[in-house]
């Protein structure tokens, strides 16, 4: 097993692979909502950047599911 880092995902402490991308985390945490919004340390990340944006020790990731109901 490779090295791991500690990050916070939706308020929960998680151990994830070092150099994990947001794309890897989306798959790992089964976030399949096509309308998914992702924030990294409070900053909105565009979907086109998921595969190239890597997380670092102590980062905060939020997976947000917008509710478009009325």
Predicted model as a PDB file, atoms N, CA, C, CB and O in Angstrom, pLDDT in the B-factor column:
MODEL        1                                                                  
ATOM      1  N   UNK A   1       0.842  -1.185   0.000  1.00 55.00           N  
ATOM      2  CA  UNK A   1       0.000   0.000   0.000  1.00 55.00           C  
ATOM      3  C   UNK A   1       0.882   1.242   0.000  1.00 55.00           C  
ATOM      4  CB  UNK A   1      -0.955   0.002   1.219  1.00 55.00           C  
ATOM      5  O   UNK A   1       1.895   1.292   0.698  1.00 55.00           O  
ATOM      6  N   UNK A   2       0.495   2.240  -0.784  1.00 86.00           N  
ATOM      7  CA  UNK A   2       1.264   3.469  -0.870  1.00 86.00           C  
ATOM      8  C   UNK A   2       1.023   4.366   0.329  1.00 86.00           C  
ATOM      9  CB  UNK A   2       0.928   4.207  -2.142  1.00 86.00           C  
ATOM     10  O   UNK A   2       0.251   4.041   1.232  1.00 86.00           O  
ATOM     11  N   UNK A   3       1.686   5.475   0.316  1.00 96.00           N  
ATOM     12  CA  UNK A   3       1.545   6.441   1.398  1.00 96.00           C  
ATOM     13  C   UNK A   3       0.160   7.071   1.369  1.00 96.00           C  
ATOM     14  CB  UNK A   3       2.627   7.525   1.301  1.00 96.00           C  
ATOM     15  O   UNK A   3      -0.472   7.163   0.317  1.00 96.00           O  
ATOM     16  N   UNK A   4      -0.301   7.503   2.536  1.00 97.00           N  
ATOM     17  CA  UNK A   4      -1.605   8.147   2.637  1.00 97.00           C  
ATOM     18  C   UNK A   4      -1.459   9.495   3.332  1.00 97.00           C  
ATOM     19  CB  UNK A   4      -2.605   7.248   3.398  1.00 97.00           C  
ATOM     20  O   UNK A   4      -0.453   9.775   3.984  1.00 97.00           O  
ATOM     21  N   UNK A   5      -2.496  10.325   3.174  1.00 98.00           N  
ATOM     22  CA  UNK A   5      -2.566  11.613   3.836  1.00 98.00           C  
ATOM     23  C   UNK A   5      -3.922  11.748   4.511  1.00 98.00           C  
ATOM     24  CB  UNK A   5      -2.328  12.766   2.835  1.00 98.00           C  
ATOM     25  O   UNK A   5      -4.856  11.012   4.193  1.00 98.00           O  
ATOM     26  N   UNK A   6      -4.027  12.678   5.433  1.00 98.00           N  
ATOM     27  CA  UNK A   6      -5.283  12.967   6.118  1.00 98.00           C  
ATOM     28  C   UNK A   6      -5.907  14.210   5.495  1.00 98.00           C  
ATOM     29  CB  UNK A   6      -5.057  13.164   7.648  1.00 98.00           C  
ATOM     30  O   UNK A   6      -5.253  15.244   5.354  1.00 98.00           O  
ATOM     31  N   UNK A   7      -7.183  14.098   5.124  1.00 98.00           N  
ATOM     32  CA  UNK A   7      -7.938  15.247   4.634  1.00 98.00           C  
ATOM     33  C   UNK A   7      -9.310  15.211   5.299  1.00 98.00           C  
ATOM     34  CB  UNK A   7      -8.060  15.236   3.060  1.00 98.00           C  
ATOM     35  O   UNK A   7      -9.646  14.254   5.996  1.00 98.00           O  
ATOM     36  N   UNK A   8     -10.090  16.249   5.080  1.00 98.00           N  
ATOM     37  CA  UNK A   8     -11.465  16.290   5.571  1.00 98.00           C  
ATOM     38  C   UNK A   8     -12.391  16.266   4.361  1.00 98.00           C  
ATOM     39  CB  UNK A   8     -11.723  17.560   6.462  1.00 98.00           C  
ATOM     40  O   UNK A   8     -12.258  17.085   3.452  1.00 98.00           O  
ATOM     41  N   UNK A   9     -13.329  15.323   4.354  1.00 98.00           N  
ATOM     42  CA  UNK A   9     -14.304  15.204   3.267  1.00 98.00           C  
ATOM     43  C   UNK A   9     -15.689  15.352   3.884  1.00 98.00           C  
ATOM     44  CB  UNK A   9     -14.159  13.829   2.496  1.00 98.00           C  
ATOM     45  O   UNK A   9     -16.101  14.543   4.715  1.00 98.00           O  
ATOM     46  N   UNK A  10     -16.393  16.382   3.471  1.00 97.00           N  
ATOM     47  CA  UNK A  10     -17.732  16.663   4.000  1.00 97.00           C  
ATOM     48  C   UNK A  10     -17.755  16.637   5.524  1.00 97.00           C  
ATOM     49  CB  UNK A  10     -18.739  15.655   3.452  1.00 97.00           C  
ATOM     50  O   UNK A  10     -18.673  16.087   6.133  1.00 97.00           O  
ATOM     51  N   UNK A  11     -16.734  17.239   6.133  1.00 97.00           N  
ATOM     52  CA  UNK A  11     -16.677  17.357   7.585  1.00 97.00           C  
ATOM     53  C   UNK A  11     -16.127  16.156   8.326  1.00 97.00           C  
ATOM     54  CB  UNK A  11     -18.010  17.634   8.087  1.00 97.00           C  
ATOM     55  O   UNK A  11     -16.011  16.188   9.551  1.00 97.00           O  
ATOM     56  N   UNK A  12     -15.784  15.091   7.605  1.00 97.00           N  
ATOM     57  CA  UNK A  12     -15.276  13.869   8.237  1.00 97.00           C  
ATOM     58  C   UNK A  12     -13.800  13.689   7.918  1.00 97.00           C  
ATOM     59  CB  UNK A  12     -16.079  12.635   7.769  1.00 97.00           C  
ATOM     60  O   UNK A  12     -13.381  13.885   6.778  1.00 97.00           O  
ATOM     61  N   UNK A  13     -13.014  13.319   8.918  1.00 98.00           N  
ATOM     62  CA  UNK A  13     -11.598  13.031   8.685  1.00 98.00           C  
ATOM     63  C   UNK A  13     -11.474  11.741   7.886  1.00 98.00           C  
ATOM     64  CB  UNK A  13     -10.820  12.923  10.028  1.00 98.00           C  
ATOM     65  O   UNK A  13     -12.087  10.728   8.225  1.00 98.00           O  
ATOM     66  N   UNK A  14     -10.684  11.787   6.835  1.00 98.00           N  
ATOM     67  CA  UNK A  14     -10.497  10.629   5.958  1.00 98.00           C  
ATOM     68  C   UNK A  14      -9.018  10.451   5.648  1.00 98.00           C  
ATOM     69  CB  UNK A  14     -11.308  10.791   4.648  1.00 98.00           C  
ATOM     70  O   UNK A  14      -8.261  11.420   5.589  1.00 98.00           O  
ATOM     71  N   UNK A  15      -8.620   9.214   5.454  1.00 97.00           N  
ATOM     72  CA  UNK A  15      -7.270   8.883   5.015  1.00 97.00           C  
ATOM     73  C   UNK A  15      -7.372   8.478   3.551  1.00 97.00           C  
ATOM     74  CB  UNK A  15      -6.627   7.736   5.894  1.00 97.00           C  
ATOM     75  O   UNK A  15      -8.111   7.559   3.202  1.00 97.00           O  
ATOM     76  N   UNK A  16      -6.623   9.172   2.697  1.00 97.00           N  
ATOM     77  CA  UNK A  16      -6.697   8.925   1.257  1.00 97.00           C  
ATOM     78  C   UNK A  16      -5.289   8.759   0.707  1.00 97.00           C  
ATOM     79  CB  UNK A  16      -7.441  10.080   0.527  1.00 97.00           C  
ATOM     80  O   UNK A  16      -4.319   9.157   1.351  1.00 97.00           O  
ATOM     81  N   UNK A  17      -5.170   8.174  -0.477  1.00 96.00           N  
ATOM     82  CA  UNK A  17      -3.834   8.012  -1.070  1.00 96.00           C  
ATOM     83  C   UNK A  17      -3.155   9.355  -1.315  1.00 96.00           C  
ATOM     84  CB  UNK A  17      -3.930   7.237  -2.383  1.00 96.00           C  
ATOM     85  O   UNK A  17      -3.794  10.316  -1.743  1.00 96.00           O  
ATOM     86  N   UNK A  18      -1.873   9.409  -1.045  1.00 96.00           N  
ATOM     87  CA  UNK A  18      -1.088  10.595  -1.352  1.00 96.00           C  
ATOM     88  C   UNK A  18      -1.177  10.855  -2.855  1.00 96.00           C  
ATOM     89  CB  UNK A  18       0.400  10.424  -0.895  1.00 96.00           C  
ATOM     90  O   UNK A  18      -1.150   9.910  -3.644  1.00 96.00           O  
ATOM     91  N   UNK A  19      -1.281  12.094  -3.255  1.00 93.00           N  
ATOM     92  CA  UNK A  19      -1.393  12.503  -4.662  1.00 93.00           C  
ATOM     93  C   UNK A  19      -2.735  12.141  -5.297  1.00 93.00           C  
ATOM     94  CB  UNK A  19      -0.283  11.872  -5.460  1.00 93.00           C  
ATOM     95  O   UNK A  19      -2.842  12.124  -6.524  1.00 93.00           O  
ATOM     96  N   UNK A  20      -3.759  11.851  -4.496  1.00 97.00           N  
ATOM     97  CA  UNK A  20      -5.083  11.560  -5.053  1.00 97.00           C  
ATOM     98  C   UNK A  20      -5.643  12.808  -5.722  1.00 97.00           C  
ATOM     99  CB  UNK A  20      -6.050  11.054  -3.948  1.00 97.00           C  
ATOM    100  O   UNK A  20      -5.478  13.921  -5.222  1.00 97.00           O  
ATOM    101  N   UNK A  21      -6.302  12.614  -6.851  1.00 98.00           N  
ATOM    102  CA  UNK A  21      -6.984  13.717  -7.529  1.00 98.00           C  
ATOM    103  C   UNK A  21      -8.431  13.766  -7.063  1.00 98.00           C  
ATOM    104  CB  UNK A  21      -6.908  13.560  -9.077  1.00 98.00           C  
ATOM    105  O   UNK A  21      -8.927  12.829  -6.435  1.00 98.00           O  
ATOM    106  N   UNK A  22      -9.095  14.856  -7.374  1.00 98.00           N  
ATOM    107  CA  UNK A  22     -10.520  14.940  -7.059  1.00 98.00           C  
ATOM    108  C   UNK A  22     -11.299  13.863  -7.797  1.00 98.00           C  
ATOM    109  CB  UNK A  22     -11.070  16.325  -7.413  1.00 98.00           C  
ATOM    110  O   UNK A  22     -12.265  13.317  -7.264  1.00 98.00           O  
ATOM    111  N   UNK A  23     -10.887  13.560  -9.011  1.00 97.00           N  
ATOM    112  CA  UNK A  23     -11.550  12.500  -9.784  1.00 97.00           C  
ATOM    113  C   UNK A  23     -11.491  11.169  -9.024  1.00 97.00           C  
ATOM    114  CB  UNK A  23     -10.890  12.351 -11.185  1.00 97.00           C  
ATOM    115  O   UNK A  23     -12.487  10.449  -8.957  1.00 97.00           O  
ATOM    116  N   UNK A  24     -10.354  10.849  -8.466  1.00 97.00           N  
ATOM    117  CA  UNK A  24     -10.197   9.612  -7.684  1.00 97.00           C  
ATOM    118  C   UNK A  24     -11.092   9.650  -6.450  1.00 97.00           C  
ATOM    119  CB  UNK A  24      -8.718   9.411  -7.266  1.00 97.00           C  
ATOM    120  O   UNK A  24     -11.718   8.647  -6.107  1.00 97.00           O  
ATOM    121  N   UNK A  25     -11.155  10.789  -5.787  1.00 98.00           N  
ATOM    122  CA  UNK A  25     -11.985  10.892  -4.586  1.00 98.00           C  
ATOM    123  C   UNK A  25     -13.468  10.791  -4.918  1.00 98.00           C  
ATOM    124  CB  UNK A  25     -11.706  12.203  -3.861  1.00 98.00           C  
ATOM    125  O   UNK A  25     -14.230  10.177  -4.170  1.00 98.00           O  
ATOM    126  N   UNK A  26     -13.883  11.383  -6.027  1.00 97.00           N  
ATOM    127  CA  UNK A  26     -15.286  11.289  -6.441  1.00 97.00           C  
ATOM    128  C   UNK A  26     -15.668   9.831  -6.635  1.00 97.00           C  
ATOM    129  CB  UNK A  26     -15.534  12.091  -7.743  1.00 97.00           C  
ATOM    130  O   UNK A  26     -16.747   9.403  -6.223  1.00 97.00           O  
ATOM    131  N   UNK A  27     -14.787   9.076  -7.259  1.00 97.00           N  
ATOM    132  CA  UNK A  27     -15.048   7.644  -7.455  1.00 97.00           C  
ATOM    133  C   UNK A  27     -15.017   6.899  -6.122  1.00 97.00           C  
ATOM    134  CB  UNK A  27     -14.015   7.035  -8.427  1.00 97.00           C  
ATOM    135  O   UNK A  27     -15.898   6.086  -5.843  1.00 97.00           O  
ATOM    136  N   UNK A  28     -14.023   7.169  -5.317  1.00 96.00           N  
ATOM    137  CA  UNK A  28     -13.858   6.472  -4.036  1.00 96.00           C  
ATOM    138  C   UNK A  28     -15.064   6.676  -3.121  1.00 96.00           C  
ATOM    139  CB  UNK A  28     -12.587   6.954  -3.331  1.00 96.00           C  
ATOM    140  O   UNK A  28     -15.501   5.741  -2.450  1.00 96.00           O  
ATOM    141  N   UNK A  29     -15.601   7.895  -3.093  1.00 96.00           N  
ATOM    142  CA  UNK A  29     -16.727   8.198  -2.215  1.00 96.00           C  
ATOM    143  C   UNK A  29     -18.073   8.076  -2.931  1.00 96.00           C  
ATOM    144  CB  UNK A  29     -16.574   9.595  -1.648  1.00 96.00           C  
ATOM    145  O   UNK A  29     -19.101   8.505  -2.407  1.00 96.00           O  
ATOM    146  N   UNK A  30     -18.062   7.495  -4.119  1.00 96.00           N  
ATOM    147  CA  UNK A  30     -19.261   7.173  -4.897  1.00 96.00           C  
ATOM    148  C   UNK A  30     -20.181   8.388  -5.071  1.00 96.00           C  
ATOM    149  CB  UNK A  30     -20.028   6.038  -4.224  1.00 96.00           C  
ATOM    150  O   UNK A  30     -21.382   8.330  -4.806  1.00 96.00           O  
ATOM    151  N   UNK A  31     -19.579   9.472  -5.518  1.00 94.00           N  
ATOM    152  CA  UNK A  31     -20.318  10.709  -5.775  1.00 94.00           C  
ATOM    153  C   UNK A  31     -20.654  10.775  -7.263  1.00 94.00           C  
ATOM    154  CB  UNK A  31     -19.494  11.967  -5.330  1.00 94.00           C  
ATOM    155  O   UNK A  31     -19.940  11.419  -8.032  1.00 94.00           O  
ATOM    156  N   UNK A  32     -21.735  10.115  -7.670  1.00 86.00           N  
ATOM    157  CA  UNK A  32     -22.062   9.968  -9.082  1.00 86.00           C  
ATOM    158  C   UNK A  32     -23.063  11.002  -9.607  1.00 86.00           C  
ATOM    159  CB  UNK A  32     -22.602   8.602  -9.318  1.00 86.00           C  
ATOM    160  O   UNK A  32     -23.452  10.939 -10.774  1.00 86.00           O  
ATOM    161  N   UNK A  33     -23.480  11.940  -8.775  1.00 90.00           N  
ATOM    162  CA  UNK A  33     -24.464  12.945  -9.181  1.00 90.00           C  
ATOM    163  C   UNK A  33     -23.883  13.807 -10.306  1.00 90.00           C  
ATOM    164  CB  UNK A  33     -24.884  13.832  -7.970  1.00 90.00           C  
ATOM    165  O   UNK A  33     -22.850  14.444 -10.105  1.00 90.00           O  
ATOM    166  N   UNK A  34     -24.520  13.844 -11.487  1.00 90.00           N  
ATOM    167  CA  UNK A  34     -23.990  14.643 -12.591  1.00 90.00           C  
ATOM    168  C   UNK A  34     -24.004  16.148 -12.294  1.00 90.00           C  
ATOM    169  CB  UNK A  34     -24.788  14.364 -13.852  1.00 90.00           C  
ATOM    170  O   UNK A  34     -23.297  16.907 -12.957  1.00 90.00           O  
ATOM    171  N   UNK A  35     -24.792  16.590 -11.316  1.00 92.00           N  
ATOM    172  CA  UNK A  35     -24.847  18.005 -10.948  1.00 92.00           C  
ATOM    173  C   UNK A  35     -23.916  18.317  -9.766  1.00 92.00           C  
ATOM    174  CB  UNK A  35     -26.289  18.404 -10.602  1.00 92.00           C  
ATOM    175  O   UNK A  35     -23.989  19.402  -9.189  1.00 92.00           O  
ATOM    176  N   UNK A  36     -23.056  17.380  -9.413  1.00 95.00           N  
ATOM    177  CA  UNK A  36     -22.167  17.524  -8.262  1.00 95.00           C  
ATOM    178  C   UNK A  36     -21.344  18.809  -8.340  1.00 95.00           C  
ATOM    179  CB  UNK A  36     -21.237  16.318  -8.163  1.00 95.00           C  
ATOM    180  O   UNK A  36     -20.805  19.160  -9.390  1.00 95.00           O  
ATOM    181  N   UNK A  37     -21.263  19.497  -7.206  1.00 96.00           N  
ATOM    182  CA  UNK A  37     -20.389  20.657  -7.051  1.00 96.00           C  
ATOM    183  C   UNK A  37     -19.278  20.241  -6.100  1.00 96.00           C  
ATOM    184  CB  UNK A  37     -21.173  21.924  -6.515  1.00 96.00           C  
ATOM    185  O   UNK A  37     -19.532  19.622  -5.067  1.00 96.00           O  
ATOM    186  N   UNK A  38     -18.040  20.587  -6.456  1.00 98.00           N  
ATOM    187  CA  UNK A  38     -16.895  20.234  -5.615  1.00 98.00           C  
ATOM    188  C   UNK A  38     -16.162  21.501  -5.195  1.00 98.00           C  
ATOM    189  CB  UNK A  38     -15.935  19.269  -6.360  1.00 98.00           C  
ATOM    190  O   UNK A  38     -15.833  22.353  -6.020  1.00 98.00           O  
ATOM    191  N   UNK A  39     -15.914  21.602  -3.892  1.00 98.00           N  
ATOM    192  CA  UNK A  39     -15.103  22.687  -3.365  1.00 98.00           C  
ATOM    193  C   UNK A  39     -13.859  22.090  -2.721  1.00 98.00           C  
ATOM    194  CB  UNK A  39     -15.904  23.549  -2.346  1.00 98.00           C  
ATOM    195  O   UNK A  39     -13.925  21.057  -2.055  1.00 98.00           O  
ATOM    196  N   UNK A  40     -12.732  22.749  -2.927  1.00 98.00           N  
ATOM    197  CA  UNK A  40     -11.470  22.364  -2.304  1.00 98.00           C  
ATOM    198  C   UNK A  40     -10.986  23.567  -1.508  1.00 98.00           C  
ATOM    199  CB  UNK A  40     -10.400  21.905  -3.375  1.00 98.00           C  
ATOM    200  O   UNK A  40     -10.656  24.612  -2.068  1.00 98.00           O  
ATOM    201  N   UNK A  41     -10.951  23.398  -0.190  1.00 98.00           N  
ATOM    202  CA  UNK A  41     -10.556  24.490   0.705  1.00 98.00           C  
ATOM    203  C   UNK A  41     -11.381  25.751   0.458  1.00 98.00           C  
ATOM    204  CB  UNK A  41      -9.072  24.801   0.531  1.00 98.00           C  
ATOM    205  O   UNK A  41     -10.857  26.865   0.473  1.00 98.00           O  
ATOM    206  N   UNK A  42     -12.695  25.554   0.228  1.00 98.00           N  
ATOM    207  CA  UNK A  42     -13.610  26.663   0.049  1.00 98.00           C  
ATOM    208  C   UNK A  42     -13.646  27.255  -1.345  1.00 98.00           C  
ATOM    209  CB  UNK A  42     -13.272  27.712   0.993  1.00 98.00           C  
ATOM    210  O   UNK A  42     -14.356  28.233  -1.579  1.00 98.00           O  
ATOM    211  N   UNK A  43     -12.893  26.683  -2.277  1.00 98.00           N  
ATOM    212  CA  UNK A  43     -12.836  27.205  -3.646  1.00 98.00           C  
ATOM    213  C   UNK A  43     -13.546  26.242  -4.593  1.00 98.00           C  
ATOM    214  CB  UNK A  43     -11.362  27.424  -4.095  1.00 98.00           C  
ATOM    215  O   UNK A  43     -13.277  25.041  -4.582  1.00 98.00           O  
ATOM    216  N   UNK A  44     -14.453  26.775  -5.411  1.00 98.00           N  
ATOM    217  CA  UNK A  44     -15.157  25.975  -6.415  1.00 98.00           C  
ATOM    218  C   UNK A  44     -14.150  25.427  -7.422  1.00 98.00           C  
ATOM    219  CB  UNK A  44     -16.250  26.819  -7.134  1.00 98.00           C  
ATOM    220  O   UNK A  44     -13.265  26.147  -7.885  1.00 98.00           O  
ATOM    221  N   UNK A  45     -14.294  24.144  -7.754  1.00 98.00           N  
ATOM    222  CA  UNK A  45     -13.430  23.512  -8.749  1.00 98.00           C  
ATOM    223  C   UNK A  45     -14.292  23.109  -9.944  1.00 98.00           C  
ATOM    224  CB  UNK A  45     -12.680  22.269  -8.147  1.00 98.00           C  
ATOM    225  O   UNK A  45     -15.312  22.438  -9.782  1.00 98.00           O  
ATOM    226  N   UNK A  46     -13.882  23.518 -11.136  1.00 97.00           N  
ATOM    227  CA  UNK A  46     -14.600  23.143 -12.353  1.00 97.00           C  
ATOM    228  C   UNK A  46     -14.414  21.656 -12.636  1.00 97.00           C  
ATOM    229  CB  UNK A  46     -14.114  23.984 -13.554  1.00 97.00           C  
ATOM    230  O   UNK A  46     -13.350  21.097 -12.372  1.00 97.00           O  
ATOM    231  N   UNK A  47     -15.455  21.017 -13.173  1.00 96.00           N  
ATOM    232  CA  UNK A  47     -15.408  19.581 -13.466  1.00 96.00           C  
ATOM    233  C   UNK A  47     -14.235  19.221 -14.364  1.00 96.00           C  
ATOM    234  CB  UNK A  47     -16.706  19.135 -14.119  1.00 96.00           C  
ATOM    235  O   UNK A  47     -13.647  18.150 -14.216  1.00 96.00           O  
ATOM    236  N   UNK A  48     -13.893  20.094 -15.285  1.00 97.00           N  
ATOM    237  CA  UNK A  48     -12.777  19.802 -16.191  1.00 97.00           C  
ATOM    238  C   UNK A  48     -11.438  19.715 -15.452  1.00 97.00           C  
ATOM    239  CB  UNK A  48     -12.696  20.871 -17.278  1.00 97.00           C  
ATOM    240  O   UNK A  48     -10.459  19.219 -16.010  1.00 97.00           O  
ATOM    241  N   UNK A  49     -11.384  20.190 -14.204  1.00 98.00           N  
ATOM    242  CA  UNK A  49     -10.157  20.175 -13.414  1.00 98.00           C  
ATOM    243  C   UNK A  49     -10.077  19.003 -12.427  1.00 98.00           C  
ATOM    244  CB  UNK A  49     -10.034  21.470 -12.662  1.00 98.00           C  
ATOM    245  O   UNK A  49      -9.067  18.844 -11.741  1.00 98.00           O  
ATOM    246  N   UNK A  50     -11.125  18.189 -12.352  1.00 97.00           N  
ATOM    247  CA  UNK A  50     -11.140  17.089 -11.375  1.00 97.00           C  
ATOM    248  C   UNK A  50      -9.972  16.126 -11.558  1.00 97.00           C  
ATOM    249  CB  UNK A  50     -12.447  16.322 -11.477  1.00 97.00           C  
ATOM    250  O   UNK A  50      -9.395  15.653 -10.579  1.00 97.00           O  
ATOM    251  N   UNK A  51      -9.625  15.837 -12.801  1.00 97.00           N  
ATOM    252  CA  UNK A  51      -8.583  14.832 -13.058  1.00 97.00           C  
ATOM    253  C   UNK A  51      -7.170  15.362 -12.825  1.00 97.00           C  
ATOM    254  CB  UNK A  51      -8.699  14.328 -14.478  1.00 97.00           C  
ATOM    255  O   UNK A  51      -6.220  14.582 -12.750  1.00 97.00           O  
ATOM    256  N   UNK A  52      -7.026  16.677 -12.711  1.00 98.00           N  
ATOM    257  CA  UNK A  52      -5.686  17.250 -12.538  1.00 98.00           C  
ATOM    258  C   UNK A  52      -5.487  17.935 -11.191  1.00 98.00           C  
ATOM    259  CB  UNK A  52      -5.413  18.236 -13.638  1.00 98.00           C  
ATOM    260  O   UNK A  52      -4.369  18.323 -10.852  1.00 98.00           O  
ATOM    261  N   UNK A  53      -6.556  18.087 -10.424  1.00 98.00           N  
ATOM    262  CA  UNK A  53      -6.456  18.746  -9.120  1.00 98.00           C  
ATOM    263  C   UNK A  53      -6.180  17.706  -8.042  1.00 98.00           C  
ATOM    264  CB  UNK A  53      -7.754  19.537  -8.796  1.00 98.00           C  
ATOM    265  O   UNK A  53      -7.003  16.829  -7.778  1.00 98.00           O  
ATOM    266  N   UNK A  54      -5.012  17.819  -7.428  1.00 98.00           N  
ATOM    267  CA  UNK A  54      -4.595  16.875  -6.386  1.00 98.00           C  
ATOM    268  C   UNK A  54      -4.829  17.477  -5.012  1.00 98.00           C  
ATOM    269  CB  UNK A  54      -3.110  16.488  -6.555  1.00 98.00           C  
ATOM    270  O   UNK A  54      -4.731  18.690  -4.822  1.00 98.00           O  
ATOM    271  N   UNK A  55      -5.141  16.606  -4.052  1.00 98.00           N  
ATOM    272  CA  UNK A  55      -5.315  17.057  -2.683  1.00 98.00           C  
ATOM    273  C   UNK A  55      -4.012  16.892  -1.919  1.00 98.00           C  
ATOM    274  CB  UNK A  55      -6.451  16.287  -1.993  1.00 98.00           C  
ATOM    275  O   UNK A  55      -3.164  16.065  -2.255  1.00 98.00           O  
ATOM    276  N   UNK A  56      -3.883  17.703  -0.882  1.00 98.00           N  
ATOM    277  CA  UNK A  56      -2.702  17.686  -0.021  1.00 98.00           C  
ATOM    278  C   UNK A  56      -3.131  17.456   1.423  1.00 98.00           C  
ATOM    279  CB  UNK A  56      -1.900  19.010  -0.150  1.00 98.00           C  
ATOM    280  O   UNK A  56      -4.310  17.571   1.760  1.00 98.00           O  
ATOM    281  N   UNK A  57      -2.173  17.133   2.258  1.00 98.00           N  
ATOM    282  CA  UNK A  57      -2.419  16.932   3.681  1.00 98.00           C  
ATOM    283  C   UNK A  57      -3.243  18.085   4.250  1.00 98.00           C  
ATOM    284  CB  UNK A  57      -1.091  16.797   4.444  1.00 98.00           C  
ATOM    285  O   UNK A  57      -2.947  19.255   4.009  1.00 98.00           O  
ATOM    286  N   UNK A  58      -4.287  17.732   5.013  1.00 98.00           N  
ATOM    287  CA  UNK A  58      -5.164  18.681   5.716  1.00 98.00           C  
ATOM    288  C   UNK A  58      -6.087  19.492   4.819  1.00 98.00           C  
ATOM    289  CB  UNK A  58      -4.334  19.619   6.505  1.00 98.00           C  
ATOM    290  O   UNK A  58      -6.716  20.436   5.297  1.00 98.00           O  
ATOM    291  N   UNK A  59      -6.191  19.159   3.533  1.00 98.00           N  
ATOM    292  CA  UNK A  59      -7.149  19.845   2.665  1.00 98.00           C  
ATOM    293  C   UNK A  59      -8.567  19.530   3.117  1.00 98.00           C  
ATOM    294  CB  UNK A  59      -6.947  19.434   1.185  1.00 98.00           C  
ATOM    295  O   UNK A  59      -8.819  18.520   3.774  1.00 98.00           O  
ATOM    296  N   UNK A  60      -9.493  20.422   2.747  1.00 98.00           N  
ATOM    297  CA  UNK A  60     -10.914  20.223   3.007  1.00 98.00           C  
ATOM    298  C   UNK A  60     -11.644  20.102   1.671  1.00 98.00           C  
ATOM    299  CB  UNK A  60     -11.499  21.392   3.861  1.00 98.00           C  
ATOM    300  O   UNK A  60     -11.594  21.011   0.842  1.00 98.00           O  
ATOM    301  N   UNK A  61     -12.313  18.986   1.474  1.00 98.00           N  
ATOM    302  CA  UNK A  61     -13.076  18.742   0.251  1.00 98.00           C  
ATOM    303  C   UNK A  61     -14.549  18.671   0.626  1.00 98.00           C  
ATOM    304  CB  UNK A  61     -12.608  17.426  -0.469  1.00 98.00           C  
ATOM    305  O   UNK A  61     -14.930  17.996   1.583  1.00 98.00           O  
ATOM    306  N   UNK A  62     -15.370  19.377  -0.143  1.00 98.00           N  
ATOM    307  CA  UNK A  62     -16.818  19.316   0.049  1.00 98.00           C  
ATOM    308  C   UNK A  62     -17.459  18.853  -1.253  1.00 98.00           C  
ATOM    309  CB  UNK A  62     -17.392  20.702   0.495  1.00 98.00           C  
ATOM    310  O   UNK A  62     -17.225  19.424  -2.318  1.00 98.00           O  
ATOM    311  N   UNK A  63     -18.273  17.806  -1.144  1.00 97.00           N  
ATOM    312  CA  UNK A  63     -19.092  17.342  -2.263  1.00 97.00           C  
ATOM    313  C   UNK A  63     -20.498  17.852  -1.995  1.00 97.00           C  
ATOM    314  CB  UNK A  63     -19.058  15.758  -2.420  1.00 97.00           C  
ATOM    315  O   UNK A  63     -21.126  17.477  -1.004  1.00 97.00           O  
ATOM    316  N   UNK A  64     -20.987  18.705  -2.877  1.00 96.00           N  
ATOM    317  CA  UNK A  64     -22.283  19.362  -2.679  1.00 96.00           C  
ATOM    318  C   UNK A  64     -23.239  18.883  -3.758  1.00 96.00           C  
ATOM    319  CB  UNK A  64     -22.144  20.920  -2.710  1.00 96.00           C  
ATOM    320  O   UNK A  64     -22.921  18.886  -4.947  1.00 96.00           O  
ATOM    321  N   UNK A  65     -24.429  18.468  -3.306  1.00 91.00           N  
ATOM    322  CA  UNK A  65     -25.464  18.010  -4.216  1.00 91.00           C  
ATOM    323  C   UNK A  65     -26.563  19.066  -4.255  1.00 91.00           C  
ATOM    324  CB  UNK A  65     -26.028  16.619  -3.782  1.00 91.00           C  
ATOM    325  O   UNK A  65     -27.355  19.162  -3.317  1.00 91.00           O  
ATOM    326  N   UNK A  66     -26.627  19.856  -5.318  1.00 88.00           N  
ATOM    327  CA  UNK A  66     -27.643  20.898  -5.373  1.00 88.00           C  
ATOM    328  C   UNK A  66     -29.043  20.291  -5.448  1.00 88.00           C  
ATOM    329  CB  UNK A  66     -27.398  21.818  -6.572  1.00 88.00           C  
ATOM    330  O   UNK A  66     -29.261  19.271  -6.102  1.00 88.00           O  
ATOM    331  N   UNK A  67     -29.972  20.933  -4.772  1.00 78.00           N  
ATOM    332  CA  UNK A  67     -31.356  20.484  -4.790  1.00 78.00           C  
ATOM    333  C   UNK A  67     -32.139  21.462  -5.659  1.00 78.00           C  
ATOM    334  CB  UNK A  67     -31.957  20.394  -3.337  1.00 78.00           C  
ATOM    335  O   UNK A  67     -32.412  22.591  -5.253  1.00 78.00           O  
ATOM    336  N   UNK A  68     -32.491  21.014  -6.850  1.00 66.00           N  
ATOM    337  CA  UNK A  68     -33.170  21.885  -7.789  1.00 66.00           C  
ATOM    338  C   UNK A  68     -34.687  21.780  -7.684  1.00 66.00           C  
ATOM    339  CB  UNK A  68     -32.732  21.566  -9.189  1.00 66.00           C  
ATOM    340  O   UNK A  68     -35.407  22.257  -8.562  1.00 66.00           O  
ATOM    341  N   UNK A  69     -35.168  21.162  -6.623  1.00 63.00           N  
ATOM    342  CA  UNK A  69     -36.611  21.013  -6.447  1.00 63.00           C  
ATOM    343  C   UNK A  69     -37.285  22.338  -6.146  1.00 63.00           C  
ATOM    344  CB  UNK A  69     -36.905  20.029  -5.336  1.00 63.00           C  
ATOM    345  O   UNK A  69     -36.616  23.326  -5.843  1.00 63.00           O  
ATOM    346  N   UNK A  70     -38.605  22.361  -6.230  1.00 60.00           N  
ATOM    347  CA  UNK A  70     -39.318  23.626  -6.012  1.00 60.00           C  
ATOM    348  C   UNK A  70     -40.272  23.593  -4.884  1.00 60.00           C  
ATOM    349  CB  UNK A  70     -40.042  24.016  -7.215  1.00 60.00           C  
ATOM    350  O   UNK A  70     -40.930  24.595  -4.602  1.00 60.00           O  
TER     351      UNK A  70                                                      
ENDMDL                                                                          
END                                                                             
